[in-house]
Amino acid sequence: MSHHPRLPTKGAVAVGARPYIFALAMALLVLGGIAVASAALQREIGYFTRDPAQTTGEHFYLGILSNLGACVWMFGSAAGLLTWASEDQLHVRSPWLHAGLITFFMGSDDLFLLHEAVWPNVLFLLSENVVAALYLLAIAVFYVMHRSFVRRFGGLIAVPLAVGFWSASKVVDLAWDLQSLLLEDGAKFLGTVTWCTFLICAAIAEPRLRRIDQQRATAVEP
């Protein structure tokens, strides 16, 4: 006898209030943290809530490449984590979960400059170069551990290419001065786009491939 996921009855609400309660609670927690930080650091609230371009009085395109990179990071992370959440059975060893988490942490690090200001001073005194090496190691472990997943979605070239761009960015950072910022930041951006494009395209293809796998499994049943 085959077992199928239990579907909501007609007219029933598929999503209850809990996700909204959780999300709003987290949002209120963030706002409370900002209020505490504002008082503790003696900074105006706008210092924490407003866009850097507004705070500094600069043009809207201040840091535009960094902002675009953050958007790409979050798109890639969402593609991985939402695809994992849509699976029939959630496994902690799922490549979707691992890819989504790696992308989320790398994107958060890039967005908040954790590798420059937080990890070296807070987390085991890790230097910026050590943090970068750990991220590349995580990608390498993912590539080896989930090689069939990478091959299934055409990432055998895309993933090493992304690592190559990130490595080139770090080499430029170490070897050249500020005049090479376009090379450094450009290579990092290209690596981010390559990696996240792999995840987004894989997430788009996953439902179709899942249906094909189910059809094949049904065809071979006696």
ABEGO torsion letter per residue (X at the ends): XBBBBBBBBBGBBABBAAAAAAAAAAAAAAAAAAAAAAAAAGBBAAAAABBAAAAAGBBAABGAAAAAAAAAAAAAAAAAAAAAAABABBBAABAAAAAAAAAAAAAAAAAAGAAAAAAAAABGGBBAAAAAAAAAAAAAAAAAAAAAAAAAAGAAAAAAAAAAAAAAAAAAAAABBAAAAAAAAAAAAAAAAAAAAAAAAAAAAAAAAAAAAAAAAAAABX
